[in-house]
Amino acid sequence: MTDLGPVAWPPAPIRTGRLVLRESEARDRAAFIELLASPEVHTYLGGPRPRDELERELAEAPGRWPGSFVVDLDGAMIGRILLRRATEHRRPAAVGKADLGYLFLPRAWGFGYAAEACAAALDWFDGVLPGEPVVLTTQTANVSSMRLAAKLGFTEVERFHAWDAEQWLGLRPPVTPPA
């Protein structure tokens, strides 16, 4: 995975009804560690990373690159959204396309924050790279992620087996830029 290409970064913070999508700051480091070390968050992602390893290796302001958004609720990080170019992928249908990923702290689950934040990130993406499709991969066992993908307009391209589980590859067609 690499960055998105020719996009101005960081953008101005993106505001939704309840959230702010913004670039990572040093104050987010503890939330990044909590997110990446959480067994619940990584149930379908191969397991969490060890907390002591994260404490040693994470930058002061982790995740600072184009396409990496912190999801902020009332001044605190509750998750992150990633939009990256899939230069390598297990599935040929995804190669070269932007790939959407998201992680949210368990205390933020069930409130619609992921849908709100992902929709805002995709709107931003459509504005800076109009006409480009986006892919998303999730385990079919991750029912919540499958529902979110459908809500965001992703449709199944294929299912495949990887990482000892059935995976789902979805595609969100490009939004046609206004004429």
Secondary structure as a PSIPRED ss2 file (coil, helix, strand):
# PSIPRED VFORMAT (PSIPRED V4.0)

   1 M C   1.000  0.000  0.000
   2 T E   0.000  0.000  1.000
   3 D C   1.000  0.000  0.000
   4 L C   1.000  0.000  0.000
   5 G C   1.000  0.000  0.000
   6 P C   1.000  0.000  0.000
   7 V C   1.000  0.000  0.000
   8 A C   1.000  0.000  0.000
   9 W C   1.000  0.000  0.000
  10 P C   1.000  0.000  0.000
  11 P C   1.000  0.000  0.000
  12 A C   1.000  0.000  0.000
  13 P C   1.000  0.000  0.000
  14 I E   0.000  0.000  1.000
  15 R E   0.000  0.000  1.000
  16 T C   1.000  0.000  0.000
  17 G C   1.000  0.000  0.000
  18 R C   1.000  0.000  0.000
  19 L C   1.000  0.000  0.000
  20 V E   0.000  0.000  1.000
  21 L E   0.000  0.000  1.000
  22 R E   0.000  0.000  1.000
  23 E C   1.000  0.000  0.000
  24 S C   1.000  0.000  0.000
  25 E C   1.000  0.000  0.000
  26 A H   0.000  1.000  0.000
  27 R H   0.000  1.000  0.000
  28 D H   0.000  1.000  0.000
  29 R H   0.000  1.000  0.000
  30 A H   0.000  1.000  0.000
  31 A H   0.000  1.000  0.000
  32 F H   0.000  1.000  0.000
  33 I H   0.000  1.000  0.000
  34 E H   0.000  1.000  0.000
  35 L H   0.000  1.000  0.000
  36 L H   0.000  1.000  0.000
  37 A H   0.000  1.000  0.000
  38 S C   1.000  0.000  0.000
  39 P C   1.000  0.000  0.000
  40 E C   1.000  0.000  0.000
  41 V C   1.000  0.000  0.000
  42 H C   1.000  0.000  0.000
  43 T C   1.000  0.000  0.000
  44 Y C   1.000  0.000  0.000
  45 L C   1.000  0.000  0.000
  46 G C   1.000  0.000  0.000
  47 G C   1.000  0.000  0.000
  48 P C   1.000  0.000  0.000
  49 R C   1.000  0.000  0.000
  50 P C   1.000  0.000  0.000
  51 R H   0.000  1.000  0.000
  52 D H   0.000  1.000  0.000
  53 E H   0.000  1.000  0.000
  54 L H   0.000  1.000  0.000
  55 E H   0.000  1.000  0.000
  56 R H   0.000  1.000  0.000
  57 E H   0.000  1.000  0.000
  58 L C   1.000  0.000  0.000
  59 A C   1.000  0.000  0.000
  60 E C   1.000  0.000  0.000
  61 A C   1.000  0.000  0.000
  62 P C   1.000  0.000  0.000
  63 G C   1.000  0.000  0.000
  64 R C   1.000  0.000  0.000
  65 W C   1.000  0.000  0.000
  66 P C   1.000  0.000  0.000
  67 G C   1.000  0.000  0.000
  68 S E   0.000  0.000  1.000
  69 F E   0.000  0.000  1.000
  70 V E   0.000  0.000  1.000
  71 V E   0.000  0.000  1.000
  72 D E   0.000  0.000  1.000
  73 L E   0.000  0.000  1.000
  74 D C   1.000  0.000  0.000
  75 G C   1.000  0.000  0.000
  76 A E   0.000  0.000  1.000
  77 M E   0.000  0.000  1.000
  78 I E   0.000  0.000  1.000
  79 G E   0.000  0.000  1.000
  80 R E   0.000  0.000  1.000
  81 I E   0.000  0.000  1.000
  82 L E   0.000  0.000  1.000
  83 L E   0.000  0.000  1.000
  84 R E   0.000  0.000  1.000
  85 R E   0.000  0.000  1.000
  86 A C   1.000  0.000  0.000
  87 T C   1.000  0.000  0.000
  88 E C   1.000  0.000  0.000
  89 H C   1.000  0.000  0.000
  90 R C   1.000  0.000  0.000
  91 R C   1.000  0.000  0.000
  92 P H   0.000  1.000  0.000
  93 A H   0.000  1.000  0.000
  94 A H   0.000  1.000  0.000
  95 V C   1.000  0.000  0.000
  96 G C   1.000  0.000  0.000
  97 K C   1.000  0.000  0.000
  98 A E   0.000  0.000  1.000
  99 D E   0.000  0.000  1.000
 100 L E   0.000  0.000  1.000
 101 G E   0.000  0.000  1.000
 102 Y E   0.000  0.000  1.000
 103 L E   0.000  0.000  1.000
 104 F E   0.000  0.000  1.000
 105 L C   1.000  0.000  0.000
 106 P H   0.000  1.000  0.000
 107 R H   0.000  1.000  0.000
 108 A H   0.000  1.000  0.000
 109 W C   1.000  0.000  0.000
 110 G C   1.000  0.000  0.000
 111 F C   1.000  0.000  0.000
 112 G C   1.000  0.000  0.000
 113 Y H   0.000  1.000  0.000
 114 A H   0.000  1.000  0.000
 115 A H   0.000  1.000  0.000
 116 E H   0.000  1.000  0.000
 117 A H   0.000  1.000  0.000
 118 C H   0.000  1.000  0.000
 119 A H   0.000  1.000  0.000
 120 A H   0.000  1.000  0.000
 121 A H   0.000  1.000  0.000
 122 L H   0.000  1.000  0.000
 123 D H   0.000  1.000  0.000
 124 W H   0.000  1.000  0.000
 125 F H   0.000  1.000  0.000
 126 D H   0.000  1.000  0.000
 127 G H   0.000  1.000  0.000
 128 V H   0.000  1.000  0.000
 129 L C   1.000  0.000  0.000
 130 P C   1.000  0.000  0.000
 131 G C   1.000  0.000  0.000
 132 E C   1.000  0.000  0.000
 133 P C   1.000  0.000  0.000
 134 V E   0.000  0.000  1.000
 135 V E   0.000  0.000  1.000
 136 L E   0.000  0.000  1.000
 137 T E   0.000  0.000  1.000
 138 T E   0.000  0.000  1.000
 139 Q E   0.000  0.000  1.000
 140 T C   1.000  0.000  0.000
 141 A C   1.000  0.000  0.000
 142 N C   1.000  0.000  0.000
 143 V H   0.000  1.000  0.000
 144 S H   0.000  1.000  0.000
 145 S H   0.000  1.000  0.000
 146 M H   0.000  1.000  0.000
 147 R H   0.000  1.000  0.000
 148 L H   0.000  1.000  0.000
 149 A H   0.000  1.000  0.000
 150 A H   0.000  1.000  0.000
 151 K H   0.000  1.000  0.000
 152 L C   1.000  0.000  0.000
 153 G C   1.000  0.000  0.000
 154 F C   1.000  0.000  0.000
 155 T E   0.000  0.000  1.000
 156 E E   0.000  0.000  1.000
 157 V E   0.000  0.000  1.000
 158 E E   0.000  0.000  1.000
 159 R E   0.000  0.000  1.000
 160 F E   0.000  0.000  1.000
 161 H E   0.000  0.000  1.000
 162 A E   0.000  0.000  1.000
 163 W C   1.000  0.000  0.000
 164 D C   1.000  0.000  0.000
 165 A E   0.000  0.000  1.000
 166 E E   0.000  0.000  1.000
 167 Q E   0.000  0.000  1.000
 168 W E   0.000  0.000  1.000
 169 L E   0.000  0.000  1.000
 170 G E   0.000  0.000  1.000
 171 L E   0.000  0.000  1.000
 172 R E   0.000  0.000  1.000
 173 P C   1.000  0.000  0.000
 174 P C   1.000  0.000  0.000
 175 V C   1.000  0.000  0.000
 176 T C   1.000  0.000  0.000
 177 P C   1.000  0.000  0.000
 178 P C   1.000  0.000  0.000
 179 A C   1.000  0.000  0.000
